[in-house]
């Protein structure tokens, strides 16, 4: 029986590691501060590191591009996240501009609130790239303008951004109820939710502020593996595997010789 369980574990692990998707993954965050150096402060460093670890695990690959140009979160404010990704085997490049064709060789591109063309990210993701985009920068005046810019593209991936800021000023710590960490840092920002309950997307990080309602904070176009929460594909494989183990066990019972 131990051999059967070992073989099952190998099959499940191999199936999960080779799972592929027709396009890349789009991740949308309601704020641009989660991966900044400020988020590595004493109160939120554990949550930030857990988020980065989980992003690296789910995105895979080795070559990442960090986009600079946002004076709120410039390159000098991204050194902690870059160092952590590098410790996980990733190579980090920085660029003030983004071209979905010229940058197609990167496994993932991280956007930190710069004013960009969302269609460029759709092109990049549809060609197999992974993109992390951050709203909430305030460069368009208010949350409604930012939602109007991004929602036509987010809707293609089963996500929607809220059109109002979170109800507080400055930095705040979100109590995370769903996600890879317990706390994350937020500045001004807006919600990111599934477009519809039936959308194949995932409300990857959900939380609340000061006991308020739980809302979506980060969404992904496909389900991510989160510690303690098996993704749907994992459940299917595990259920199928347990069925195989049960069949094999019954067969061994029938074939076992009688005990004298």
C-alpha positions in Angstrom: 0.0 0.0 0.0 2.9 2.4 0.8 4.2 1.9 -2.8 0.8 2.7 -4.2 0.5 5.9 -2.2 4.1 6.9 -3.3 3.2 6.3 -7.0 0.0 8.3 -6.5 2.0 11.2 -5.0 4.4 11.3 -7.9 1.5 11.2 -10.5 -0.3 14.1 -8.7 2.8 16.2 -8.4 3.8 15.7 -12.0 0.3 16.5 -13.2 0.2 19.7 -11.2 3.7 20.9 -12.3 2.9 20.3 -16.0 -0.6 21.9 -16.0 -0.8 24.5 -18.7 -3.2 27.2 -19.7 -4.0 28.6 -23.2 -2.8 32.1 -22.1 -0.7 33.5 -19.4 -2.0 34.7 -16.0 -3.2 38.2 -15.2 -3.0 39.3 -11.6 -4.7 42.5 -10.6 -4.0 44.2 -7.3 -6.1 47.1 -5.9 -3.1 49.0 -4.8 0.6 49.4 -5.7 2.3 49.3 -2.3 2.1 45.5 -1.5 5.6 44.8 -2.9 7.2 48.1 -2.0 10.0 48.4 0.6 7.4 50.0 2.9 5.5 46.7 2.9 8.7 45.0 4.4 8.3 47.0 7.6 8.1 45.2 10.9 4.3 45.0 11.0 3.8 43.5 7.6 7.1 41.9 6.5 5.8 38.3 7.3 2.7 38.8 5.2 4.6 40.4 2.3 7.2 37.7 2.2 4.5 35.0 2.2 2.8 36.8 -0.7 6.0 37.0 -2.7 6.8 33.3 -2.0 3.4 32.3 -3.2 3.5 34.5 -6.3 6.9 33.0 -7.3 5.5 29.5 -6.8 2.4 30.0 -8.9 4.0 32.1 -11.7 7.1 29.9 -12.1 9.7 30.8 -14.7 12.9 32.6 -13.9 13.1 35.9 -15.7 11.0 38.7 -14.2 10.7 42.4 -15.3 9.8 45.2 -12.8 8.4 48.3 -14.4 9.5 51.6 -12.9 8.4 55.1 -13.6 5.8 55.6 -10.8 7.3 58.3 -8.6 5.3 56.8 -5.7 7.0 53.4 -6.0 10.2 54.0 -8.0 13.0 51.4 -8.5 14.6 52.4 -5.2 11.4 51.3 -3.4 11.4 47.9 -5.0 14.8 46.6 -3.8 13.4 44.4 -1.1 10.9 42.5 -3.3 13.6 42.2 -6.0 16.0 40.7 -3.4 13.4 38.2 -2.2 12.5 37.1 -5.7 16.3 36.7 -6.5 16.6 34.5 -3.4 13.9 32.3 -4.9 15.9 31.8 -8.1 14.4 34.6 -10.2 16.4 37.2 -12.3 15.0 40.7 -12.0 15.4 43.4 -14.6 14.0 46.9 -14.4 12.6 49.1 -17.2 10.7 52.4 -17.4 8.8 51.2 -20.4 6.9 48.1 -21.5 6.5 46.6 -25.0 4.5 43.4 -25.1 6.5 42.2 -28.1 10.0 43.2 -27.1 9.4 42.0 -23.5 7.7 38.7 -24.6 10.8 36.8 -23.4 10.1 37.5 -19.7 8.2 35.0 -17.7 6.4 37.7 -15.7 6.1 41.5 -15.8 5.2 43.5 -12.6 3.5 46.8 -13.0 3.4 49.2 -10.0 0.8 51.8 -10.8 2.3 53.5 -13.8 0.1 55.1 -16.4 0.2 52.4 -19.2 -2.0 51.0 -21.9 -3.9 48.1 -20.5 -4.2 46.6 -24.0 -0.5 46.1 -24.0 -0.8 43.8 -21.0 -3.7 41.9 -22.7 -1.4 41.3 -25.7 1.4 40.1 -23.5 -0.8 37.7 -21.4 -2.6 36.3 -24.5 0.8 35.4 -25.9 1.6 33.4 -22.8 3.2 35.9 -20.4 2.2 36.5 -16.7 1.4 40.0 -15.6 1.0 41.5 -12.2 -0.8 44.9 -12.5 -1.4 47.4 -9.7 -4.3 49.9 -9.6 -4.9 52.5 -7.0 -2.1 54.8 -8.1 -4.3 57.8 -8.3 -2.6 59.2 -11.4 -5.9 59.4 -13.3 -7.6 61.5 -10.6 -9.8 59.0 -8.8 -10.7 55.3 -8.5 -13.6 55.6 -11.0 -11.3 56.8 -13.8 -8.8 54.0 -13.0 -11.6 51.4 -13.1 -12.9 52.8 -16.4 -9.4 52.4 -17.9 -8.7 48.9 -16.7 -12.1 47.2 -16.5 -12.5 46.5 -20.2 -9.2 44.4 -20.1 -9.8 43.0 -16.6 -13.2 41.7 -17.8 -11.5 39.6 -20.4 -9.9 37.7 -17.5 -13.0 37.5 -15.3 -12.1 40.4 -13.0 -13.5 43.8 -12.2 -12.1 46.8 -10.2 -14.2 48.9 -7.9 -14.8 52.6 -8.7 -14.3 54.0 -5.2 -11.2 54.2 -2.9 -10.9 52.2 0.2 -12.5 54.2 3.1 -9.3 55.4 4.8 -6.3 57.7 4.1 -2.7 56.8 4.1 -1.3 53.4 4.9 -3.4 50.7 6.5 -3.0 47.0 7.3 -5.5 44.6 5.9 -6.5 41.5 7.9 -6.4 38.8 5.3 -9.1 36.1 5.4 -8.3 34.4 2.1 -4.8 34.3 0.7 -1.2 33.2 1.4 -0.6 35.6 4.4 -2.4 37.1 7.4 -1.7 40.8 6.9 -0.7 43.0 4.0 0.0 46.7 3.7 -2.3 49.0 1.6 -2.3 52.7 0.7 -5.1 54.3 -1.2 -6.7 51.5 -3.3 -9.8 49.9 -4.7 -11.4 46.4 -4.7 -10.7 43.7 -7.2 -13.5 41.1 -7.4 -14.5 38.2 -9.7 -16.6 39.6 -12.6 -19.3 37.0 -12.0 -19.6 34.1 -9.6 -19.2 31.8 -12.6 -16.0 33.4 -13.9 -13.0 31.1 -14.0 -11.0 33.7 -12.1 -10.1 33.7 -8.4 -10.4 36.3 -5.7 -6.9 35.4 -4.6 -6.6 37.7 -1.6 -9.6 38.9 0.4 -9.6 40.9 3.6 -11.0 43.7 5.7 -9.9 46.9 7.4 -10.6 47.6 11.0 -13.4 45.0 11.2 -15.2 46.3 8.1 -16.6 44.1 5.3 -14.4 41.4 3.6 -13.6 42.5 0.0 -11.5 41.3 -2.8 -8.0 42.9 -2.8 -6.1 40.9 -5.4 -7.6 38.7 -8.2 -6.1 36.3 -10.7 -7.4 35.1 -14.0 -6.9 31.5 -13.0 -7.0 29.7 -9.6 -3.7 29.8 -7.7 -2.6 27.2 -5.2 -2.9 28.8 -1.7 -1.5 27.1 1.4 -4.3 25.1 3.0 -6.7 25.7 0.1 -6.3 23.1 -2.7 -7.1 24.6 -6.1 -9.9 22.9 -8.1 -7.5 21.0 -10.3 -5.8 19.6 -7.3 -9.0 18.4 -5.8 -9.9 16.6 -9.1 -6.5 14.9 -9.2 -6.6 13.9 -5.5 -10.2 12.5 -5.8 -9.2 10.5 -8.9 -6.1 9.3 -7.1 -7.9 8.2 -4.0 -10.3 6.3 -6.3 -7.3 4.5 -7.9 -5.9 3.7 -4.5 -9.2 2.2 -3.4 -9.5 0.1 -6.5 -5.9 -1.2 -6.1 -6.6 -2.0 -2.4 -9.7 -4.0 -3.2 -7.9 -5.9 -5.9 -5.0 -6.8 -3.6 -7.6 -8.0 -1.0 -9.3 -10.3 -3.6 -6.0 -11.7 -4.8 -4.5 -12.3 -1.3 -4.1 -16.0 -0.5 -6.2 -17.4 2.4 -4.4 -17.4 5.8 -3.9 -21.0 7.0 
